[in-house]
């Protein structure tokens, strides 16, 4: 069966510090991968998606970036965090553009 | 922008059926209707999807109108654990990414 992992579960970082969140998927090959952010009390905002290794599409201009160095690994990064980057970050995968399966999320607080 | 409209919130008595409506009047012929839910502090969970016909699985039933302009997600016997935000989404599975709207906050009341 397929499993999706995200870490860390929670993170507190100061403004201006770097960020690296990792997501890995097991049990499937060549999945579509997604990064979403959910601010407190708000809906899900699609940040990035990837249909293959090295292929990243950005949905929202921001100080975040994403990379897909391996088929089942998706990384979200920032060189300098802003207060507005605080939120609940979710990774998801799908077979093609079908139903998406979400990871447990990382709760990021920028102080 | 999301292609669906849903009520902001709903209440349902425990043990009763929860019927969550969704309008998608601009849906195209190749677009599916998907439902997800998000329990507080967790990632969203896929529930069910359909194209034209009604669908049922172990979690819920999906009723799609004949003109496909609206649908209803039915939780047959709501429990307290069904309290969550429910998202209705339309998506063309061959090339389209999913856009989540604000969803419906369902509260199941004892």
Interface residues (C-beta under 8 A of the other chain):
Chain A: X34 X36 X43 X44 X46 X49 X88 X90 X92 X96 X97 X98 X99 X100 X101 X102 X103 X104 X105 X107
Chain B: X34 X36 X38 X41 X42 X43 X44 X45 X46 X49 X87 X91 X92 X93 X94 X95 X96 X97 X98 X99 X100 X101 X102 X103
